[in-house]
Amino acid sequence: MIYSGVQSDNKTRKAHGVAICLDPIATKVWKDSGSEWEAVSERIIKIRLKCTPIDITVLSVYSPVNPSAKQMANDADKFYSDLQDTINNVSTNDMLIIMGDLNARVGGNQQQLASINSVGPFTVDVENENGARLVEWCEINNIVVSNTFFQHKLLHQTSWMHPGNKIWHMIDYTLVNKKFRSSVEDVRMYRRASGGIETDHHLMRTKIKIHLKSRRKGVLQKKTSIDAVKLKDEKLVEAFQKGLRERVDDANVDTISIDEKYEMFVSHLKEKAREHFILDKKVNRKKRMAYR
């Protein structure tokens, strides 16, 4: 476990401390990568995994609650300032994964969501101040709120119940940079999994599989099939030579370079070959069928 917090005499259970836990395989990858990590603050911790073919930067975060006083607003300002500084130092080639309690409720009607690229159609809340700030920050940094792109039952989307009104909310999120959005295959909550660690939040599981964009294949030129039988036809060979000679004579001028003359010759050669010796696939197919 990689942990970032504050000194014990200043520690508050509900306000300080974030951590990233790695399984044995991920731990080995992290150590082989040079054990790169940074305790940004008591609310942000970062590690980097050097993987093949894409390096992955993971942030665990814990945002201040929705501000209701000036001090809370200042805490939120500092959190987003630290978060911005942190991702500014992340390589643009990395897959960036930000996970944690953002204490934000994102939502809105379909018309509002249609104009926002960072939020999907499957929100469950009415947007609050923290939610609006989170969405704005994601829009600026080309980051998506992955939870909102997957449809699940309400109990598998919400992660925390308000102790007063007993209403469940989605406040724990997985954020990724937009170019890796398709690599996130699912995000959902598991309610029973959190009982053993004494938390009022439910476990969030995110399934990720790196999908690399395939390189576009260049436009392939059609291969010309030559009929070997036609090459033995003296009349066709004579017509081919005559046509080629005429084209070569037309290109024999002093105003073009030797390279241009060569390109014209090759072009004329292919043109006349297609004109006289191209394989007639329909006729050839009929012959094969007749032999059967």
Secondary structure, 3 states (H helix, E strand, C coil): CEEECCCHHHCCCCCCCEEECCCHHHHHHHHHCCCCEEEEECCEEEEEECCCCCCEEEEEEECCCCCCCHHHHHHHHHHHHHHHHHHHCCCCCCEEEEEEECCCCCECCHHHHHCCCCECCCCCECCCHHHHHHHHHHHHCCEEEHHHHCCCCHHHCCCEECCCCCCEECCEEEEEEHHHHHHEEEEEEECHHHHHHCCCECEEEEEECCCCCCCCCCCCCCCCCECHHHHCCHHHHHHHHHHHHHHHHHHCCCCCCHHHHHHHHHHHHHHHHHHHHECCHHHHHHHHHHHC
